[in-house]
Amino acid sequence: MKIRPATMADYRAFYDSDPPISMRALVGELDGEVVSIGGYYLQTDHAIAFTEIKEGRLSKRDVIRGGRAVMQFMEDFAGEIYARADEAKHGDTAVRHWGWEPVGDLWRRA
C-alpha cells in the first residue's frame, strides 16, 4: 500500500462527492485505487479526526501502517483533536490503541 497526501480527486474517488469542508488528509492507495483515507478537518476551536477504510481491501498490517501514518500526520496540529468511535466497526478499540482518551461521547488525542 502506498500512503500519500490526499487530493481533491482522491476524496471524490473514495466518497463519490466533494468534501463538505476543508481538510488535511492522507490516502492509502492499492493497485491504483484509493482504499483508505484519514486526517482531520477544522472546527471553531479544535479539529475532528476521521478515517475510513474500504472493507476487505487491506491487510491488518496495512491498517496499522496507515494508522501510524495518520497519527504522525496529526502531530503537527498544535490544537486539540477529537474523534468519534464507530461502534458498528471497531468500537473504541482502535481509538484506545492509538492513545486517545474518552471525553463524553468523543475521544481526545492524548
Secondary structure, 3 states (H helix, E strand, C coil): CEEEECCHHHHHHHHCCCCCCCEEEEEEEECCEEEEEEEEEECCCCEEEEEEECCCCCCHHHHHHHHHHHHHHHCCCCCCEEECCCCCCCCCHHHHHCCEEEECCEEEEC
